[in-house]
């Protein structure tokens, strides 16, 4: 183990940074933290990787909005409430907070033509 660590094969910080970089477009901070924790990465290392990757609130909203647009797909829901119930729930399951999910759904809903604001 010592030899592997010395050669850089066992580096939790670089693993966490790479994991966050790869998965931050489809996962929120809660899911990323849980995934890293399940792989044995210390919470402080995981938090440092997320902040180093620039995964702050605006980045979370941008990722959640892009994901919500893909999840809504071609079959746009009839109303904002239906969008929030279907797509918002999926965002929550992917580790985004409820406020980020609501903001992302609101942004997707505003992008639909001829609809009123929620």
ZAROZA-88119 format. One record per atom (N, C-alpha, C): x, y, z negated; residue in three letters; atom name. Coordinates in nm, 3 decimals. Atoms other than C-alpha are relative to their C-alpha. Example, Ala and Ser with C-alpha at 12.3 -4.5 7.8 and 13.67 -1.06 7.14 Angstrom:
! ZAROZA-88119
0.089; -0.119; 0.000; ALA; N
1.230; -0.450; -0.780; ALA; CA
0.090; 0.120; 0.000; ALA; C
-0.082; -0.119; 0.006; SER; N
1.367; -0.106; -0.714; SER; CA
-0.077; 0.109; -0.073; SER; C
! end
This chain:
! ZAROZA-88119
0.083; -0.119; 0.000; UNK; N
0.000; 0.000; 0.000; UNK; CA
0.087; 0.125; 0.000; UNK; C
-0.089; -0.116; 0.006; UNK; N
0.283; 0.237; -0.084; UNK; CA
0.061; 0.026; 0.137; UNK; C
-0.061; -0.016; -0.131; UNK; N
0.448; 0.174; 0.250; UNK; CA
-0.101; 0.055; 0.102; UNK; C
0.103; -0.051; -0.089; UNK; N
0.121; 0.233; 0.434; UNK; CA
-0.029; 0.148; -0.026; UNK; C
0.020; -0.141; 0.036; UNK; N
0.069; 0.560; 0.247; UNK; CA
0.115; 0.086; 0.048; UNK; C
-0.117; -0.076; -0.044; UNK; N
0.423; 0.674; 0.322; UNK; CA
0.001; 0.022; 0.151; UNK; C
0.002; -0.012; -0.146; UNK; N
0.371; 0.611; 0.693; UNK; CA
-0.122; 0.076; 0.051; UNK; C
0.116; -0.079; -0.039; UNK; N
0.045; 0.806; 0.693; UNK; CA
-0.122; -0.079; 0.043; UNK; C
0.113; 0.083; -0.039; UNK; N
-0.190; 0.514; 0.753; UNK; CA
-0.115; 0.008; -0.102; UNK; C
0.102; -0.012; 0.105; UNK; N
-0.375; 0.570; 0.425; UNK; CA
-0.006; 0.145; -0.045; UNK; C
0.012; -0.142; 0.032; UNK; N
-0.464; 0.938; 0.421; UNK; CA
-0.148; 0.037; 0.000; UNK; C
0.143; -0.029; 0.012; UNK; N
-0.813; 1.012; 0.289; UNK; CA
-0.035; 0.136; 0.059; UNK; C
0.030; -0.134; -0.050; UNK; N
-0.792; 1.380; 0.382; UNK; CA
-0.012; 0.003; 0.152; UNK; C
0.008; 0.000; -0.147; UNK; N
-0.720; 1.319; 0.750; UNK; CA
-0.116; -0.087; 0.048; UNK; C
0.115; 0.083; -0.035; UNK; N
-0.978; 1.039; 0.763; UNK; CA
-0.129; 0.080; -0.017; UNK; C
0.121; -0.078; 0.027; UNK; N
-1.242; 1.266; 0.607; UNK; CA
-0.016; 0.112; 0.103; UNK; C
0.007; -0.107; -0.100; UNK; N
-1.156; 1.553; 0.844; UNK; CA
-0.045; -0.053; 0.135; UNK; C
0.040; 0.061; -0.127; UNK; N
-1.188; 1.327; 1.147; UNK; CA
-0.144; -0.047; -0.001; UNK; C
0.138; 0.049; 0.014; UNK; N
-1.511; 1.174; 1.021; UNK; CA
-0.099; 0.116; 0.009; UNK; C
0.088; -0.118; -0.003; UNK; N
-1.668; 1.516; 0.962; UNK; CA
-0.003; 0.059; 0.140; UNK; C
-0.007; -0.056; -0.135; UNK; N
-1.550; 1.640; 1.302; UNK; CA
-0.084; -0.083; 0.098; UNK; C
0.074; 0.087; -0.091; UNK; N
-1.701; 1.338; 1.481; UNK; CA
-0.149; -0.002; -0.026; UNK; C
0.140; 0.025; 0.035; UNK; N
-2.029; 1.311; 1.295; UNK; CA
-0.081; 0.125; -0.034; UNK; C
0.072; -0.120; 0.045; UNK; N
-2.120; 1.673; 1.211; UNK; CA
-0.103; 0.049; 0.100; UNK; C
0.103; -0.041; -0.095; UNK; N
-2.326; 1.713; 1.528; UNK; CA
-0.130; -0.077; -0.018; UNK; C
0.121; 0.081; 0.018; UNK; N
-2.571; 1.442; 1.425; UNK; CA
-0.033; -0.028; -0.145; UNK; C
0.023; 0.025; 0.142; UNK; N
-2.545; 1.434; 1.046; UNK; CA
0.015; 0.129; -0.079; UNK; C
-0.010; -0.114; 0.089; UNK; N
-2.598; 1.688; 0.773; UNK; CA
0.101; -0.025; -0.110; UNK; C
-0.102; 0.014; 0.103; UNK; N
-2.370; 1.750; 0.477; UNK; CA
-0.031; -0.106; -0.105; UNK; C
0.035; 0.103; 0.099; UNK; N
-2.562; 1.519; 0.244; UNK; CA
0.034; -0.139; 0.053; UNK; C
-0.031; 0.131; -0.059; UNK; N
-2.528; 1.224; 0.482; UNK; CA
0.151; -0.018; 0.016; UNK; C
-0.145; 0.009; -0.015; UNK; N
-2.163; 1.303; 0.556; UNK; CA
0.068; -0.030; -0.132; UNK; C
-0.057; 0.022; 0.133; UNK; N
-2.082; 1.320; 0.187; UNK; CA
-0.026; -0.143; -0.047; UNK; C
0.034; 0.137; 0.040; UNK; N
-2.262; 0.990; 0.124; UNK; CA
0.081; -0.103; 0.079; UNK; C
-0.079; 0.092; -0.083; UNK; N
-2.085; 0.820; 0.416; UNK; CA
0.145; -0.005; -0.047; UNK; C
-0.139; -0.004; 0.047; UNK; N
-1.744; 0.934; 0.294; UNK; CA
0.013; -0.064; -0.137; UNK; C
-0.002; 0.060; 0.133; UNK; N
-1.824; 0.834; -0.062; UNK; CA
-0.009; -0.152; 0.009; UNK; C
0.013; 0.144; -0.018; UNK; N
-1.930; 0.488; 0.056; UNK; CA
0.130; -0.062; 0.051; UNK; C
-0.129; 0.049; -0.051; UNK; N
-1.589; 0.456; 0.223; UNK; CA
0.113; 0.024; -0.099; UNK; C
-0.099; -0.015; 0.105; UNK; N
-1.411; 0.542; -0.101; UNK; CA
0.075; 0.133; -0.002; UNK; C
-0.065; -0.131; -0.002; UNK; N
-1.320; 0.904; -0.028; UNK; CA
-0.053; 0.082; -0.117; UNK; C
0.035; -0.083; 0.114; UNK; N
-1.318; 1.132; -0.332; UNK; CA
-0.087; 0.118; 0.046; UNK; C
0.093; -0.109; -0.035; UNK; N
-1.594; 1.397; -0.335; UNK; CA
0.073; 0.131; 0.028; UNK; C
-0.076; -0.125; -0.023; UNK; N
-1.341; 1.683; -0.361; UNK; CA
0.066; -0.001; 0.137; UNK; C
-0.063; 0.013; -0.132; UNK; N
-1.160; 1.554; -0.052; UNK; CA
-0.106; 0.015; 0.109; UNK; C
0.109; -0.011; -0.097; UNK; N
-1.492; 1.521; 0.133; UNK; CA
-0.047; 0.145; 0.013; UNK; C
0.042; -0.140; -0.004; UNK; N
-1.598; 1.874; 0.038; UNK; CA
0.104; 0.088; 0.068; UNK; C
-0.107; -0.076; -0.065; UNK; N
-1.261; 2.010; 0.146; UNK; CA
-0.001; -0.023; 0.150; UNK; C
0.004; 0.030; -0.143; UNK; N
-1.294; 1.835; 0.482; UNK; CA
-0.116; 0.072; 0.067; UNK; C
0.115; -0.069; -0.058; UNK; N
-1.639; 1.984; 0.540; UNK; CA
0.023; 0.150; 0.009; UNK; C
-0.026; -0.145; -0.006; UNK; N
-1.531; 2.337; 0.452; UNK; CA
0.113; 0.031; 0.099; UNK; C
-0.109; -0.021; -0.097; UNK; N
-1.210; 2.301; 0.659; UNK; CA
-0.050; -0.012; 0.143; UNK; C
0.056; 0.017; -0.134; UNK; N
-1.417; 2.190; 0.958; UNK; CA
-0.095; 0.112; 0.036; UNK; C
0.090; -0.111; -0.027; UNK; N
-1.628; 2.504; 0.928; UNK; CA
-0.145; -0.042; 0.000; UNK; C
0.138; 0.050; 0.005; UNK; N
-1.945; 2.312; 0.843; UNK; CA
-0.077; 0.075; -0.107; UNK; C
0.075; -0.085; 0.092; UNK; N
-2.106; 2.604; 0.662; UNK; CA
-0.146; 0.007; 0.046; UNK; C
0.145; -0.004; -0.030; UNK; N
-2.476; 2.695; 0.672; UNK; CA
-0.031; 0.036; 0.146; UNK; C
0.030; -0.028; -0.141; UNK; N
-2.475; 2.861; 1.018; UNK; CA
0.034; -0.118; 0.093; UNK; C
-0.037; 0.116; -0.081; UNK; N
-2.296; 2.558; 1.163; UNK; CA
-0.101; -0.113; -0.021; UNK; C
0.101; 0.102; 0.028; UNK; N
-2.547; 2.327; 0.993; UNK; CA
-0.129; 0.030; 0.075; UNK; C
0.123; -0.038; -0.070; UNK; N
-2.840; 2.522; 1.137; UNK; CA
0.016; -0.021; 0.151; UNK; C
-0.024; 0.019; -0.144; UNK; N
-2.684; 2.517; 1.485; UNK; CA
-0.004; -0.148; 0.036; UNK; C
0.000; 0.144; -0.027; UNK; N
-2.624; 2.141; 1.468; UNK; CA
-0.141; -0.057; -0.014; UNK; C
0.136; 0.050; 0.021; UNK; N
-2.973; 2.076; 1.330; UNK; CA
-0.094; 0.047; 0.111; UNK; C
0.084; -0.051; -0.108; UNK; N
-3.134; 2.297; 1.597; UNK; CA
0.024; -0.076; 0.130; UNK; C
-0.031; 0.078; -0.120; UNK; N
-2.953; 2.118; 1.879; UNK; CA
-0.057; -0.142; -0.011; UNK; C
0.052; 0.134; 0.022; UNK; N
-3.047; 1.782; 1.730; UNK; CA
-0.153; 0.000; 0.004; UNK; C
0.146; -0.009; -0.002; UNK; N
-3.408; 1.892; 1.677; UNK; CA
-0.052; 0.014; 0.143; UNK; C
0.041; -0.011; -0.140; UNK; N
-3.432; 1.993; 2.042; UNK; CA
0.006; -0.133; 0.072; UNK; C
-0.011; 0.133; -0.060; UNK; N
-3.311; 1.649; 2.147; UNK; CA
-0.106; -0.095; -0.055; UNK; C
0.098; 0.090; 0.061; UNK; N
-3.539; 1.472; 1.901; UNK; CA
-0.143; 0.032; 0.044; UNK; C
0.133; -0.039; -0.046; UNK; N
-3.843; 1.670; 2.014; UNK; CA
-0.022; -0.051; 0.142; UNK; C
0.006; 0.054; -0.135; UNK; N
-3.764; 1.565; 2.371; UNK; CA
-0.098; 0.069; 0.091; UNK; C
0.094; -0.056; -0.098; UNK; N
-4.001; 1.618; 2.656; UNK; CA
-0.141; 0.010; -0.056; UNK; C
0.134; 0.000; 0.059; UNK; N
-4.310; 1.540; 2.450; UNK; CA
-0.006; 0.096; -0.116; UNK; C
0.008; -0.102; 0.105; UNK; N
-4.345; 1.862; 2.261; UNK; CA
-0.125; -0.024; -0.085; UNK; C
0.117; 0.017; 0.087; UNK; N
-4.573; 1.831; 1.959; UNK; CA
-0.105; 0.108; 0.025; UNK; C
0.111; -0.092; -0.023; UNK; N
-4.912; 2.001; 1.971; UNK; CA
0.012; 0.127; -0.083; UNK; C
-0.011; -0.116; 0.086; UNK; N
-4.832; 2.234; 1.683; UNK; CA
0.128; -0.003; -0.081; UNK; C
-0.121; -0.011; 0.081; UNK; N
-4.556; 2.356; 1.458; UNK; CA
-0.001; -0.101; -0.114; UNK; C
0.010; 0.092; 0.112; UNK; N
-4.682; 2.143; 1.170; UNK; CA
0.035; -0.143; 0.043; UNK; C
-0.033; 0.133; -0.052; UNK; N
-4.660; 1.828; 1.383; UNK; CA
0.150; -0.012; 0.029; UNK; C
-0.144; -0.002; -0.025; UNK; N
-4.308; 1.925; 1.492; UNK; CA
0.077; -0.015; -0.131; UNK; C
-0.066; 0.007; 0.130; UNK; N
-4.208; 1.977; 1.131; UNK; CA
-0.016; -0.138; -0.063; UNK; C
0.024; 0.132; 0.058; UNK; N
-4.366; 1.647; 1.025; UNK; CA
0.082; -0.109; 0.068; UNK; C
-0.072; 0.106; -0.071; UNK; N
-4.194; 1.441; 1.295; UNK; CA
0.150; 0.029; 0.005; UNK; C
-0.141; -0.032; -0.018; UNK; N
-3.866; 1.612; 1.381; UNK; CA
0.064; 0.042; -0.132; UNK; C
-0.053; -0.043; 0.129; UNK; N
-3.820; 1.775; 1.040; UNK; CA
0.032; -0.117; -0.091; UNK; C
-0.024; 0.120; 0.081; UNK; N
-3.852; 1.439; 0.869; UNK; CA
0.125; -0.075; 0.048; UNK; C
-0.119; 0.067; -0.053; UNK; N
-3.588; 1.293; 1.100; UNK; CA
0.127; 0.076; -0.039; UNK; C
-0.116; -0.080; 0.041; UNK; N
-3.353; 1.581; 1.018; UNK; CA
0.032; -0.024; -0.148; UNK; C
-0.022; 0.028; 0.143; UNK; N
-3.403; 1.518; 0.646; UNK; CA
0.067; -0.135; -0.019; UNK; C
-0.060; 0.133; 0.011; UNK; N
-3.319; 1.151; 0.692; UNK; CA
0.145; 0.000; 0.048; UNK; C
-0.138; -0.008; -0.048; UNK; N
-3.000; 1.254; 0.871; UNK; CA
0.087; 0.089; -0.088; UNK; C
-0.082; -0.067; 0.099; UNK; N
-2.883; 1.452; 0.570; UNK; CA
-0.001; 0.151; 0.001; UNK; C
0.012; -0.145; 0.003; UNK; N
-2.987; 1.810; 0.642; UNK; CA
-0.095; 0.040; -0.112; UNK; C
0.088; -0.046; 0.107; UNK; N
-3.148; 2.013; 0.365; UNK; CA
-0.134; 0.041; 0.059; UNK; C
0.134; -0.034; -0.047; UNK; N
-3.515; 2.102; 0.385; UNK; CA
-0.003; 0.140; 0.062; UNK; C
0.001; -0.136; -0.056; UNK; N
-3.444; 2.471; 0.447; UNK; CA
0.068; 0.003; 0.137; UNK; C
-0.067; 0.007; -0.130; UNK; N
-3.204; 2.390; 0.732; UNK; CA
-0.093; -0.068; 0.101; UNK; C
0.093; 0.070; -0.089; UNK; N
-3.459; 2.146; 0.881; UNK; CA
-0.114; 0.092; 0.042; UNK; C
0.108; -0.093; -0.032; UNK; N
-3.734; 2.409; 0.861; UNK; CA
0.047; 0.107; 0.097; UNK; C
-0.055; -0.104; -0.087; UNK; N
-3.513; 2.672; 1.022; UNK; CA
0.025; -0.055; 0.141; UNK; C
-0.025; 0.062; -0.130; UNK; N
-3.415; 2.434; 1.302; UNK; CA
-0.131; -0.025; 0.074; UNK; C
0.130; 0.024; -0.063; UNK; N
-3.776; 2.336; 1.369; UNK; CA
-0.063; 0.131; 0.045; UNK; C
0.052; -0.131; -0.038; UNK; N
-3.875; 2.702; 1.371; UNK; CA
0.067; 0.050; 0.128; UNK; C
-0.073; -0.044; -0.118; UNK; N
-3.605; 2.775; 1.628; UNK; CA
-0.043; -0.079; 0.124; UNK; C
0.047; 0.082; -0.112; UNK; N
-3.717; 2.486; 1.849; UNK; CA
-0.141; 0.040; 0.038; UNK; C
0.138; -0.038; -0.027; UNK; N
-4.079; 2.591; 1.815; UNK; CA
-0.007; 0.134; 0.073; UNK; C
-0.003; -0.130; -0.068; UNK; N
-3.999; 2.949; 1.917; UNK; CA
0.044; -0.014; 0.146; UNK; C
-0.047; 0.022; -0.137; UNK; N
-3.834; 2.810; 2.229; UNK; CA
-0.107; -0.054; 0.093; UNK; C
0.107; 0.051; -0.084; UNK; N
-4.161; 2.662; 2.352; UNK; CA
-0.081; 0.117; 0.054; UNK; C
0.071; -0.109; -0.068; UNK; N
-4.352; 2.879; 2.598; UNK; CA
-0.146; 0.008; -0.046; UNK; C
0.141; -0.023; 0.028; UNK; N
-4.687; 3.031; 2.506; UNK; CA
-0.048; -0.052; -0.133; UNK; C
0.042; 0.046; 0.133; UNK; N
-4.695; 2.938; 2.140; UNK; CA
0.006; 0.116; -0.097; UNK; C
-0.004; -0.104; 0.102; UNK; N
-4.764; 3.147; 1.837; UNK; CA
0.101; -0.037; -0.106; UNK; C
-0.098; 0.022; 0.108; UNK; N
-4.518; 3.188; 1.551; UNK; CA
-0.063; -0.079; -0.113; UNK; C
0.052; 0.071; 0.119; UNK; N
-4.559; 2.948; 1.257; UNK; CA
0.001; 0.090; -0.120; UNK; C
! end
